[in-house]
């Protein structure tokens, strides 16, 4: 029996906060969040698995290795400091600059996710937005239940992630995604409380995996934000301090914030 995906609607920061508090109490541990601009069309799929023609897992994993090799060869002149000879660190660095990987960005802070849900589309857009809520511990325990895993969130130094490492054999790779801590190799990741899931060899969307593989109920939730509520929610979010320069602690963030403050479209 497929696990149904819960999709509550919130219309204020108070309702959103109450929902997060309810989910935290039920989870008994940390929650992760991901904001997206379009409720209907956004799927939990890493950029590598959104290739327009390659759909086979083996081909996609070969492509990942090829891109890592190309990045290793050509990125050196642009580096302020050399990376370690470590494909994990290189993979997170590629993700930061928008190169397709098996990583999917999440945040430990629900209001950071709300920021991205409310600012990632033009002001005249008509689509509802969404914030995904993930229980990473419950997810990992189900993903690895074939080895009776009873731990929590994994980090790249742990041996259990060796089969997810770029270049790992397809037959050895686990099927489902895992929730992992990565390298904090930029100020933005730190400011945004960035965490990640990494896809296994199943190329389906994460929400499809949740429903099809009998994951614990509500370890993945999709919160709807009606389009009509986007503007007041955005103002309320900025009023409590989640502004552009907080999310992007650099001159780009300051520029966005100034445009918004002085009435220009951002």
Secondary structure, DSSP 8 states (H G I E B T S, - for coil): -----B--EE-SHHHHHHHHHHHHHHHTS--EEEEES-TTT-----GGGG-SS---HHHHHHHHHHHHHHHHHHSGGG-SS---S-HHHHHHHHHHTT---SEEEEES-HHHHHHHHHHSS-TT--S-EEEEEE-HHHHHHHHTGGGT-----EETTSGGGGGGSTT--GGGS-SS-EEEE----SHHHHHTTEEEEE--S--S-HHHHHHHTT--TTSEEEEEE-GGGHHHHHHHHHHTT--HHHHS-SHHHHHHHHHHHTT---
